[in-house]
Amino acid sequence: MENKQLHSITYLLVIIGAINWGLMGLFDVNLVNMLLGSFPTLERLVYILVGVSAVVDMAMLHKWYCKVCGDKKGI
């Protein structure tokens, strides 16, 4: 998988995680649980993918794609 595709997927999952945490903090609403609560294995998989995506995107790919921090190699 190309870095740009990996970045797009991981970025989307990080956004989903951020929205879910924001809803939890503001309204005590767990959107992932609301949508996937009847499928606990799938719900857990989403949490795992969001966590791994945050590490991959923010720690490994961030400097590659960030216009402020990186040197624009991947763009």
PyMOL Python script that loads the backbone (N, CA, C, O; Angstrom):
from pymol import cmd

cmd.read_pdbstr("""\
ATOM      1  N   MET A   1       0.846  -1.175   0.000  1.00  0.00           N
ATOM      2  CA  MET A   1       0.000   0.000   0.000  1.00  0.00           C
ATOM      3  C   MET A   1       0.890   1.236   0.000  1.00  0.00           C
ATOM      4  O   MET A   1       1.861   1.311   0.754  1.00  0.00           O
ATOM      5  N   GLU A   2       0.563   2.183  -0.830  1.00  0.00           N
ATOM      6  CA  GLU A   2       1.339   3.412  -0.906  1.00  0.00           C
ATOM      7  C   GLU A   2       1.172   4.228   0.366  1.00  0.00           C
ATOM      8  O   GLU A   2       0.161   4.116   1.059  1.00  0.00           O
ATOM      9  N   ASN A   3       2.170   5.047   0.666  1.00  0.00           N
ATOM     10  CA  ASN A   3       2.111   5.891   1.861  1.00  0.00           C
ATOM     11  C   ASN A   3       0.911   6.827   1.832  1.00  0.00           C
ATOM     12  O   ASN A   3       0.296   7.073   2.870  1.00  0.00           O
ATOM     13  N   LYS A   4       0.567   7.354   0.654  1.00  0.00           N
ATOM     14  CA  LYS A   4      -0.542   8.299   0.564  1.00  0.00           C
ATOM     15  C   LYS A   4      -1.870   7.614   0.899  1.00  0.00           C
ATOM     16  O   LYS A   4      -2.713   8.192   1.584  1.00  0.00           O
ATOM     17  N   GLN A   5      -2.053   6.381   0.414  1.00  0.00           N
ATOM     18  CA  GLN A   5      -3.273   5.630   0.728  1.00  0.00           C
ATOM     19  C   GLN A   5      -3.317   5.288   2.215  1.00  0.00           C
ATOM     20  O   GLN A   5      -4.354   5.440   2.862  1.00  0.00           O
ATOM     21  N   LEU A   6      -2.202   4.832   2.747  1.00  0.00           N
ATOM     22  CA  LEU A   6      -2.131   4.503   4.165  1.00  0.00           C
ATOM     23  C   LEU A   6      -2.438   5.729   5.009  1.00  0.00           C
ATOM     24  O   LEU A   6      -3.162   5.644   6.000  1.00  0.00           O
ATOM     25  N   HIS A   7      -1.889   6.860   4.616  1.00  0.00           N
ATOM     26  CA  HIS A   7      -2.130   8.108   5.332  1.00  0.00           C
ATOM     27  C   HIS A   7      -3.613   8.471   5.292  1.00  0.00           C
ATOM     28  O   HIS A   7      -4.173   8.875   6.312  1.00  0.00           O
ATOM     29  N   SER A   8      -4.249   8.336   4.149  1.00  0.00           N
ATOM     30  CA  SER A   8      -5.672   8.680   4.019  1.00  0.00           C
ATOM     31  C   SER A   8      -6.533   7.806   4.923  1.00  0.00           C
ATOM     32  O   SER A   8      -7.434   8.303   5.598  1.00  0.00           O
ATOM     33  N   ILE A   9      -6.257   6.510   4.935  1.00  0.00           N
ATOM     34  CA  ILE A   9      -7.028   5.581   5.762  1.00  0.00           C
ATOM     35  C   ILE A   9      -6.805   5.849   7.240  1.00  0.00           C
ATOM     36  O   ILE A   9      -7.760   5.926   8.012  1.00  0.00           O
ATOM     37  N   THR A  10      -5.547   5.992   7.635  1.00  0.00           N
ATOM     38  CA  THR A  10      -5.255   6.210   9.051  1.00  0.00           C
ATOM     39  C   THR A  10      -5.780   7.563   9.514  1.00  0.00           C
ATOM     40  O   THR A  10      -6.251   7.688  10.644  1.00  0.00           O
ATOM     41  N   TYR A  11      -5.704   8.568   8.662  1.00  0.00           N
ATOM     42  CA  TYR A  11      -6.218   9.898   9.012  1.00  0.00           C
ATOM     43  C   TYR A  11      -7.721   9.846   9.245  1.00  0.00           C
ATOM     44  O   TYR A  11      -8.221  10.440  10.200  1.00  0.00           O
ATOM     45  N   LEU A  12      -8.443   9.143   8.384  1.00  0.00           N
ATOM     46  CA  LEU A  12      -9.888   9.008   8.541  1.00  0.00           C
ATOM     47  C   LEU A  12     -10.228   8.316   9.859  1.00  0.00           C
ATOM     48  O   LEU A  12     -11.140   8.744  10.567  1.00  0.00           O
ATOM     49  N   LEU A  13      -9.504   7.257  10.190  1.00  0.00           N
ATOM     50  CA  LEU A  13      -9.758   6.553  11.444  1.00  0.00           C
ATOM     51  C   LEU A  13      -9.417   7.408  12.658  1.00  0.00           C
ATOM     52  O   LEU A  13     -10.094   7.318  13.682  1.00  0.00           O
ATOM     53  N   VAL A  14      -8.389   8.227  12.562  1.00  0.00           N
ATOM     54  CA  VAL A  14      -8.046   9.141  13.666  1.00  0.00           C
ATOM     55  C   VAL A  14      -9.169  10.159  13.857  1.00  0.00           C
ATOM     56  O   VAL A  14      -9.520  10.480  14.993  1.00  0.00           O
ATOM     57  N   ILE A  15      -9.731  10.665  12.778  1.00  0.00           N
ATOM     58  CA  ILE A  15     -10.845  11.617  12.858  1.00  0.00           C
ATOM     59  C   ILE A  15     -12.057  10.951  13.509  1.00  0.00           C
ATOM     60  O   ILE A  15     -12.706  11.546  14.369  1.00  0.00           O
ATOM     61  N   ILE A  16     -12.364   9.710  13.097  1.00  0.00           N
ATOM     62  CA  ILE A  16     -13.481   8.975  13.709  1.00  0.00           C
ATOM     63  C   ILE A  16     -13.256   8.836  15.214  1.00  0.00           C
ATOM     64  O   ILE A  16     -14.176   9.040  16.006  1.00  0.00           O
ATOM     65  N   GLY A  17     -12.034   8.490  15.600  1.00  0.00           N
ATOM     66  CA  GLY A  17     -11.715   8.370  17.023  1.00  0.00           C
ATOM     67  C   GLY A  17     -11.862   9.693  17.757  1.00  0.00           C
ATOM     68  O   GLY A  17     -12.377   9.737  18.874  1.00  0.00           O
ATOM     69  N   ALA A  18     -11.412  10.764  17.130  1.00  0.00           N
ATOM     70  CA  ALA A  18     -11.505  12.090  17.760  1.00  0.00           C
ATOM     71  C   ALA A  18     -12.963  12.510  17.941  1.00  0.00           C
ATOM     72  O   ALA A  18     -13.332  13.060  18.979  1.00  0.00           O
ATOM     73  N   ILE A  19     -13.777  12.252  16.943  1.00  0.00           N
ATOM     74  CA  ILE A  19     -15.204  12.576  17.049  1.00  0.00           C
ATOM     75  C   ILE A  19     -15.836  11.765  18.180  1.00  0.00           C
ATOM     76  O   ILE A  19     -16.607  12.300  18.976  1.00  0.00           O
ATOM     77  N   ASN A  20     -15.509  10.481  18.246  1.00  0.00           N
ATOM     78  CA  ASN A  20     -16.073   9.636  19.297  1.00  0.00           C
ATOM     79  C   ASN A  20     -15.657  10.127  20.685  1.00  0.00           C
ATOM     80  O   ASN A  20     -16.487  10.188  21.592  1.00  0.00           O
ATOM     81  N   TRP A  21     -14.375  10.480  20.859  1.00  0.00           N
ATOM     82  CA  TRP A  21     -13.927  10.982  22.162  1.00  0.00           C
ATOM     83  C   TRP A  21     -14.578  12.320  22.487  1.00  0.00           C
ATOM     84  O   TRP A  21     -14.923  12.573  23.642  1.00  0.00           O
ATOM     85  N   GLY A  22     -14.750  13.173  21.492  1.00  0.00           N
ATOM     86  CA  GLY A  22     -15.429  14.453  21.716  1.00  0.00           C
ATOM     87  C   GLY A  22     -16.869  14.261  22.173  1.00  0.00           C
ATOM     88  O   GLY A  22     -17.333  14.931  23.095  1.00  0.00           O
ATOM     89  N   LEU A  23     -17.571  13.337  21.518  1.00  0.00           N
ATOM     90  CA  LEU A  23     -18.948  13.038  21.924  1.00  0.00           C
ATOM     91  C   LEU A  23     -18.996  12.441  23.325  1.00  0.00           C
ATOM     92  O   LEU A  23     -19.912  12.727  24.096  1.00  0.00           O
ATOM     93  N   MET A  24     -18.007  11.610  23.653  1.00  0.00           N
ATOM     94  CA  MET A  24     -17.950  11.020  25.001  1.00  0.00           C
ATOM     95  C   MET A  24     -17.757  12.124  26.050  1.00  0.00           C
ATOM     96  O   MET A  24     -18.421  12.135  27.086  1.00  0.00           O
ATOM     97  N   GLY A  25     -16.853  13.035  25.764  1.00  0.00           N
ATOM     98  CA  GLY A  25     -16.567  14.097  26.725  1.00  0.00           C
ATOM     99  C   GLY A  25     -17.698  15.095  26.881  1.00  0.00           C
ATOM    100  O   GLY A  25     -17.996  15.531  27.993  1.00  0.00           O
ATOM    101  N   LEU A  26     -18.325  15.455  25.786  1.00  0.00           N
ATOM    102  CA  LEU A  26     -19.373  16.471  25.827  1.00  0.00           C
ATOM    103  C   LEU A  26     -20.728  15.927  26.266  1.00  0.00           C
ATOM    104  O   LEU A  26     -21.421  16.548  27.073  1.00  0.00           O
ATOM    105  N   PHE A  27     -21.100  14.774  25.737  1.00  0.00           N
ATOM    106  CA  PHE A  27     -22.469  14.295  25.931  1.00  0.00           C
ATOM    107  C   PHE A  27     -22.556  12.887  26.523  1.00  0.00           C
ATOM    108  O   PHE A  27     -23.653  12.348  26.668  1.00  0.00           O
ATOM    109  N   ASP A  28     -21.420  12.289  26.864  1.00  0.00           N
ATOM    110  CA  ASP A  28     -21.377  10.912  27.363  1.00  0.00           C
ATOM    111  C   ASP A  28     -22.059   9.956  26.364  1.00  0.00           C
ATOM    112  O   ASP A  28     -22.808   9.061  26.756  1.00  0.00           O
ATOM    113  N   VAL A  29     -21.785  10.164  25.087  1.00  0.00           N
ATOM    114  CA  VAL A  29     -22.344   9.344  24.011  1.00  0.00           C
ATOM    115  C   VAL A  29     -21.190   8.632  23.308  1.00  0.00           C
ATOM    116  O   VAL A  29     -20.265   9.273  22.810  1.00  0.00           O
ATOM    117  N   ASN A  30     -21.254   7.313  23.273  1.00  0.00           N
ATOM    118  CA  ASN A  30     -20.238   6.519  22.587  1.00  0.00           C
ATOM    119  C   ASN A  30     -20.819   6.090  21.243  1.00  0.00           C
ATOM    120  O   ASN A  30     -21.573   5.120  21.165  1.00  0.00           O
ATOM    121  N   LEU A  31     -20.468   6.813  20.197  1.00  0.00           N
ATOM    122  CA  LEU A  31     -21.025   6.573  18.875  1.00  0.00           C
ATOM    123  C   LEU A  31     -20.662   5.191  18.339  1.00  0.00           C
ATOM    124  O   LEU A  31     -21.500   4.524  17.731  1.00  0.00           O
ATOM    125  N   VAL A  32     -19.430   4.757  18.558  1.00  0.00           N
ATOM    126  CA  VAL A  32     -19.009   3.433  18.083  1.00  0.00           C
ATOM    127  C   VAL A  32     -19.847   2.351  18.757  1.00  0.00           C
ATOM    128  O   VAL A  32     -20.288   1.403  18.106  1.00  0.00           O
ATOM    129  N   ASN A  33     -20.061   2.495  20.048  1.00  0.00           N
ATOM    130  CA  ASN A  33     -20.878   1.518  20.763  1.00  0.00           C
ATOM    131  C   ASN A  33     -22.326   1.562  20.292  1.00  0.00           C
ATOM    132  O   ASN A  33     -22.971   0.521  20.165  1.00  0.00           O
ATOM    133  N   MET A  34     -22.840   2.765  20.033  1.00  0.00           N
ATOM    134  CA  MET A  34     -24.217   2.884  19.540  1.00  0.00           C
ATOM    135  C   MET A  34     -24.386   2.182  18.200  1.00  0.00           C
ATOM    136  O   MET A  34     -25.403   1.532  17.955  1.00  0.00           O
ATOM    137  N   LEU A  35     -23.394   2.315  17.343  1.00  0.00           N
ATOM    138  CA  LEU A  35     -23.494   1.734  16.003  1.00  0.00           C
ATOM    139  C   LEU A  35     -23.159   0.248  15.979  1.00  0.00           C
ATOM    140  O   LEU A  35     -23.761  -0.511  15.220  1.00  0.00           O
ATOM    141  N   LEU A  36     -22.199  -0.173  16.806  1.00  0.00           N
ATOM    142  CA  LEU A  36     -21.693  -1.545  16.722  1.00  0.00           C
ATOM    143  C   LEU A  36     -21.830  -2.335  18.020  1.00  0.00           C
ATOM    144  O   LEU A  36     -21.255  -3.417  18.144  1.00  0.00           O
ATOM    145  N   GLY A  37     -22.576  -1.817  18.983  1.00  0.00           N
ATOM    146  CA  GLY A  37     -22.695  -2.452  20.284  1.00  0.00           C
ATOM    147  C   GLY A  37     -23.196  -3.886  20.236  1.00  0.00           C
ATOM    148  O   GLY A  37     -22.851  -4.693  21.099  1.00  0.00           O
ATOM    149  N   SER A  38     -24.004  -4.211  19.240  1.00  0.00           N
ATOM    150  CA  SER A  38     -24.508  -5.586  19.140  1.00  0.00           C
ATOM    151  C   SER A  38     -23.474  -6.514  18.512  1.00  0.00           C
ATOM    152  O   SER A  38     -23.690  -7.723  18.432  1.00  0.00           O
ATOM    153  N   PHE A  39     -22.357  -5.957  18.067  1.00  0.00           N
ATOM    154  CA  PHE A  39     -21.251  -6.733  17.503  1.00  0.00           C
ATOM    155  C   PHE A  39     -19.975  -6.392  18.281  1.00  0.00           C
ATOM    156  O   PHE A  39     -19.132  -5.645  17.785  1.00  0.00           O
ATOM    157  N   PRO A  40     -19.829  -6.934  19.492  1.00  0.00           N
ATOM    158  CA  PRO A  40     -18.702  -6.528  20.351  1.00  0.00           C
ATOM    159  C   PRO A  40     -17.330  -6.781  19.732  1.00  0.00           C
ATOM    160  O   PRO A  40     -16.396  -6.018  19.978  1.00  0.00           O
ATOM    161  N   THR A  41     -17.196  -7.826  18.945  1.00  0.00           N
ATOM    162  CA  THR A  41     -15.904  -8.103  18.316  1.00  0.00           C
ATOM    163  C   THR A  41     -15.580  -7.031  17.287  1.00  0.00           C
ATOM    164  O   THR A  41     -14.440  -6.573  17.206  1.00  0.00           O
ATOM    165  N   LEU A  42     -16.565  -6.629  16.507  1.00  0.00           N
ATOM    166  CA  LEU A  42     -16.369  -5.573  15.508  1.00  0.00           C
ATOM    167  C   LEU A  42     -16.105  -4.230  16.182  1.00  0.00           C
ATOM    168  O   LEU A  42     -15.272  -3.447  15.724  1.00  0.00           O
ATOM    169  N   GLU A  43     -16.821  -3.972  17.275  1.00  0.00           N
ATOM    170  CA  GLU A  43     -16.603  -2.729  18.029  1.00  0.00           C
ATOM    171  C   GLU A  43     -15.166  -2.673  18.548  1.00  0.00           C
ATOM    172  O   GLU A  43     -14.495  -1.646  18.439  1.00  0.00           O
ATOM    173  N   ARG A  44     -14.713  -3.770  19.105  1.00  0.00           N
ATOM    174  CA  ARG A  44     -13.332  -3.836  19.612  1.00  0.00           C
ATOM    175  C   ARG A  44     -12.324  -3.644  18.480  1.00  0.00           C
ATOM    176  O   ARG A  44     -11.311  -2.966  18.652  1.00  0.00           O
ATOM    177  N   LEU A  45     -12.607  -4.243  17.324  1.00  0.00           N
ATOM    178  CA  LEU A  45     -11.731  -4.083  16.158  1.00  0.00           C
ATOM    179  C   LEU A  45     -11.636  -2.621  15.733  1.00  0.00           C
ATOM    180  O   LEU A  45     -10.556  -2.150  15.376  1.00  0.00           O
ATOM    181  N   VAL A  46     -12.750  -1.903  15.769  1.00  0.00           N
ATOM    182  CA  VAL A  46     -12.729  -0.473  15.420  1.00  0.00           C
ATOM    183  C   VAL A  46     -11.831   0.283  16.396  1.00  0.00           C
ATOM    184  O   VAL A  46     -11.030   1.118  15.974  1.00  0.00           O
ATOM    185  N   TYR A  47     -11.953   0.004  17.691  1.00  0.00           N
ATOM    186  CA  TYR A  47     -11.102   0.677  18.673  1.00  0.00           C
ATOM    187  C   TYR A  47      -9.622   0.367  18.435  1.00  0.00           C
ATOM    188  O   TYR A  47      -8.773   1.251  18.549  1.00  0.00           O
ATOM    189  N   ILE A  48      -9.321  -0.871  18.110  1.00  0.00           N
ATOM    190  CA  ILE A  48      -7.934  -1.265  17.833  1.00  0.00           C
ATOM    191  C   ILE A  48      -7.424  -0.539  16.595  1.00  0.00           C
ATOM    192  O   ILE A  48      -6.313  -0.009  16.602  1.00  0.00           O
ATOM    193  N   LEU A  49      -8.226  -0.510  15.530  1.00  0.00           N
ATOM    194  CA  LEU A  49      -7.809   0.161  14.289  1.00  0.00           C
ATOM    195  C   LEU A  49      -7.623   1.655  14.492  1.00  0.00           C
ATOM    196  O   LEU A  49      -6.692   2.237  13.935  1.00  0.00           O
ATOM    197  N   VAL A  50      -8.486   2.290  15.275  1.00  0.00           N
ATOM    198  CA  VAL A  50      -8.339   3.719  15.565  1.00  0.00           C
ATOM    199  C   VAL A  50      -7.039   3.968  16.327  1.00  0.00           C
ATOM    200  O   VAL A  50      -6.309   4.908  16.012  1.00  0.00           O
ATOM    201  N   GLY A  51      -6.746   3.142  17.316  1.00  0.00           N
ATOM    202  CA  GLY A  51      -5.516   3.300  18.096  1.00  0.00           C
ATOM    203  C   GLY A  51      -4.271   3.098  17.260  1.00  0.00           C
ATOM    204  O   GLY A  51      -3.336   3.895  17.333  1.00  0.00           O
ATOM    205  N   VAL A  52      -4.248   2.044  16.473  1.00  0.00           N
ATOM    206  CA  VAL A  52      -3.099   1.774  15.599  1.00  0.00           C
ATOM    207  C   VAL A  52      -2.954   2.892  14.570  1.00  0.00           C
ATOM    208  O   VAL A  52      -1.841   3.317  14.262  1.00  0.00           O
ATOM    209  N   SER A  53      -4.080   3.368  14.041  1.00  0.00           N
ATOM    210  CA  SER A  53      -4.042   4.451  13.052  1.00  0.00           C
ATOM    211  C   SER A  53      -3.452   5.721  13.637  1.00  0.00           C
ATOM    212  O   SER A  53      -2.696   6.424  12.967  1.00  0.00           O
ATOM    213  N   ALA A  54      -3.791   6.014  14.872  1.00  0.00           N
ATOM    214  CA  ALA A  54      -3.240   7.212  15.516  1.00  0.00           C
ATOM    215  C   ALA A  54      -1.730   7.111  15.620  1.00  0.00           C
ATOM    216  O   ALA A  54      -1.017   8.076  15.345  1.00  0.00           O
ATOM    217  N   VAL A  55      -1.248   5.953  16.012  1.00  0.00           N
ATOM    218  CA  VAL A  55       0.205   5.768  16.133  1.00  0.00           C
ATOM    219  C   VAL A  55       0.863   5.853  14.766  1.00  0.00           C
ATOM    220  O   VAL A  55       1.860   6.558  14.606  1.00  0.00           O
ATOM    221  N   VAL A  56       0.326   5.151  13.782  1.00  0.00           N
ATOM    222  CA  VAL A  56       0.918   5.133  12.442  1.00  0.00           C
ATOM    223  C   VAL A  56       0.873   6.518  11.822  1.00  0.00           C
ATOM    224  O   VAL A  56       1.884   7.008  11.320  1.00  0.00           O
ATOM    225  N   ASP A  57      -0.298   7.155  11.853  1.00  0.00           N
ATOM    226  CA  ASP A  57      -0.452   8.437  11.176  1.00  0.00           C
ATOM    227  C   ASP A  57       0.306   9.554  11.883  1.00  0.00           C
ATOM    228  O   ASP A  57       1.034  10.317  11.247  1.00  0.00           O
ATOM    229  N   MET A  58       0.138   9.646  13.170  1.00  0.00           N
ATOM    230  CA  MET A  58       0.743  10.762  13.890  1.00  0.00           C
ATOM    231  C   MET A  58       2.229  10.557  14.154  1.00  0.00           C
ATOM    232  O   MET A  58       2.998  11.518  14.108  1.00  0.00           O
ATOM    233  N   ALA A  59       2.645   9.337  14.428  1.00  0.00           N
ATOM    234  CA  ALA A  59       4.045   9.101  14.777  1.00  0.00           C
ATOM    235  C   ALA A  59       4.915   8.791  13.567  1.00  0.00           C
ATOM    236  O   ALA A  59       6.071   9.209  13.512  1.00  0.00           O
ATOM    237  N   MET A  60       4.374   8.067  12.602  1.00  0.00           N
ATOM    238  CA  MET A  60       5.209   7.605  11.496  1.00  0.00           C
ATOM    239  C   MET A  60       5.037   8.431  10.215  1.00  0.00           C
ATOM    240  O   MET A  60       6.019   8.702   9.524  1.00  0.00           O
ATOM    241  N   LEU A  61       3.823   8.827   9.897  1.00  0.00           N
ATOM    242  CA  LEU A  61       3.578   9.499   8.619  1.00  0.00           C
ATOM    243  C   LEU A  61       3.448  11.010   8.731  1.00  0.00           C
ATOM    244  O   LEU A  61       3.495  11.712   7.721  1.00  0.00           O
ATOM    245  N   HIS A  62       3.286  11.515   9.935  1.00  0.00           N
ATOM    246  CA  HIS A  62       3.012  12.939  10.102  1.00  0.00           C
ATOM    247  C   HIS A  62       4.057  13.832   9.426  1.00  0.00           C
ATOM    248  O   HIS A  62       3.706  14.705   8.633  1.00  0.00           O
ATOM    249  N   LYS A  63       5.301  13.622   9.729  1.00  0.00           N
ATOM    250  CA  LYS A  63       6.340  14.488   9.151  1.00  0.00           C
ATOM    251  C   LYS A  63       6.428  14.343   7.635  1.00  0.00           C
ATOM    252  O   LYS A  63       6.844  15.269   6.938  1.00  0.00           O
ATOM    253  N   TRP A  64       6.037  13.184   7.134  1.00  0.00           N
ATOM    254  CA  TRP A  64       6.095  12.955   5.692  1.00  0.00           C
ATOM    255  C   TRP A  64       5.092  13.839   4.956  1.00  0.00           C
ATOM    256  O   TRP A  64       5.386  14.339   3.870  1.00  0.00           O
ATOM    257  N   TYR A  65       3.901  14.037   5.546  1.00  0.00           N
ATOM    258  CA  TYR A  65       2.829  14.762   4.860  1.00  0.00           C
ATOM    259  C   TYR A  65       2.551  16.151   5.398  1.00  0.00           C
ATOM    260  O   TYR A  65       1.896  16.945   4.723  1.00  0.00           O
ATOM    261  N   CYS A  66       3.028  16.467   6.587  1.00  0.00           N
ATOM    262  CA  CYS A  66       2.720  17.756   7.186  1.00  0.00           C
ATOM    263  C   CYS A  66       3.499  18.874   6.484  1.00  0.00           C
ATOM    264  O   CYS A  66       4.722  18.799   6.361  1.00  0.00           O
ATOM    265  N   LYS A  67       2.806  19.881   6.036  1.00  0.00           N
ATOM    266  CA  LYS A  67       3.441  21.009   5.351  1.00  0.00           C
ATOM    267  C   LYS A  67       4.236  21.876   6.306  1.00  0.00           C
ATOM    268  O   LYS A  67       5.154  22.580   5.884  1.00  0.00           O
ATOM    269  N   VAL A  68       3.901  21.836   7.585  1.00  0.00           N
ATOM    270  CA  VAL A  68       4.588  22.657   8.573  1.00  0.00           C
ATOM    271  C   VAL A  68       5.828  21.935   9.111  1.00  0.00           C
ATOM    272  O   VAL A  68       6.901  22.530   9.215  1.00  0.00           O
ATOM    273  N   CYS A  69       5.674  20.641   9.454  1.00  0.00           N
ATOM    274  CA  CYS A  69       6.757  19.894  10.096  1.00  0.00           C
ATOM    275  C   CYS A  69       7.677  19.191   9.101  1.00  0.00           C
ATOM    276  O   CYS A  69       8.878  19.063   9.338  1.00  0.00           O
ATOM    277  N   GLY A  70       7.116  18.747   8.011  1.00  0.00           N
ATOM    278  CA  GLY A  70       7.881  17.917   7.083  1.00  0.00           C
ATOM    279  C   GLY A  70       8.516  18.721   5.968  1.00  0.00           C
ATOM    280  O   GLY A  70       8.411  19.945   5.891  1.00  0.00           O
ATOM    281  N   ASP A  71       9.178  17.967   5.111  1.00  0.00           N
ATOM    282  CA  ASP A  71       9.835  18.633   3.986  1.00  0.00           C
ATOM    283  C   ASP A  71       9.100  18.346   2.677  1.00  0.00           C
ATOM    284  O   ASP A  71       9.674  18.484   1.597  1.00  0.00           O
ATOM    285  N   LYS A  72       7.838  17.950   2.775  1.00  0.00           N
ATOM    286  CA  LYS A  72       6.949  17.747   1.635  1.00  0.00           C
ATOM    287  C   LYS A  72       7.426  16.651   0.688  1.00  0.00           C
ATOM    288  O   LYS A  72       7.185  16.739  -0.516  1.00  0.00           O
ATOM    289  N   LYS A  73       8.085  15.639   1.193  1.00  0.00           N
ATOM    290  CA  LYS A  73       8.578  14.551   0.352  1.00  0.00           C
ATOM    291  C   LYS A  73       7.447  13.808  -0.336  1.00  0.00           C
ATOM    292  O   LYS A  73       7.552  13.455  -1.511  1.00  0.00           O
ATOM    293  N   GLY A  74       6.368  13.570   0.394  1.00  0.00           N
ATOM    294  CA  GLY A  74       5.293  12.728  -0.128  1.00  0.00           C
ATOM    295  C   GLY A  74       4.254  13.473  -0.940  1.00  0.00           C
ATOM    296  O   GLY A  74       3.331  12.852  -1.466  1.00  0.00           O
ATOM    297  N   ILE A  75       4.374  14.779  -1.057  1.00  0.00           N
ATOM    298  CA  ILE A  75       3.344  15.559  -1.762  1.00  0.00           C
ATOM    299  C   ILE A  75       3.833  15.938  -3.147  1.00  0.00           C
ATOM    300  O   ILE A  75       3.113  16.596  -3.898  1.00  0.00           O
TER     301      ILE A  75
END
""", "prot")
cmd.dss("prot")
cmd.show_as("cartoon", "prot")
cmd.util.cbc("prot")
cmd.orient("prot")
